[in-house]
Amino acid sequence: SGRADCKPTLLEYLKFLLQTRYKGFYERRIKTILAGSQLVPAETVKLDTIIDGASQHLSPDLGGEAILTIGSALAEIVDVACGVIAIGPFGCMPNRLSEAILSETMNRSDKLRIDPQNERLRTVLSDIDELPFLAIESDGSPFPQIITAKLEAFCLRARRLHDRLYTMN
């Protein structure tokens, strides 16, 4: 039952609850272990927050991972990451949908709309209109020169945002 409007049976719902509890336990355990490296944060992903952040751009009833890509990108840009690269398989519709929406929403006004009371965010983004975002479709082949050039431009924009963030502390 892949449709968002289907109602699970009681047995399916109980199975879902059991799987969620089991996976949540191991996710927290693994993240805690990896956090010791200081390369991975210990906190777990808050899907409700991610979905809420993207729901003004895409219906949560659509299903698939596009809403997660959009919500994560909008939530984490500036706050957690200095840039977002969405890499997806060639011809993947959820990836293309995410790319289309993020190409329009990865900007100062849409980011400030998520957290309108954040004065630090407003100051950091005062002279940055477009947030560092790059969507790449890949079939597994080496990237052509145009993608390499786009990656270099993306890195320069991400570095500019990074410098703004860390010179204001």
Helices and strands as residue ranges (DSSP letters): H 10-35, H 47-54, G 60-62, H 66-76, E 84-89, H 93-105, H 108-114, H 119-124, E 133-138, H 145-167
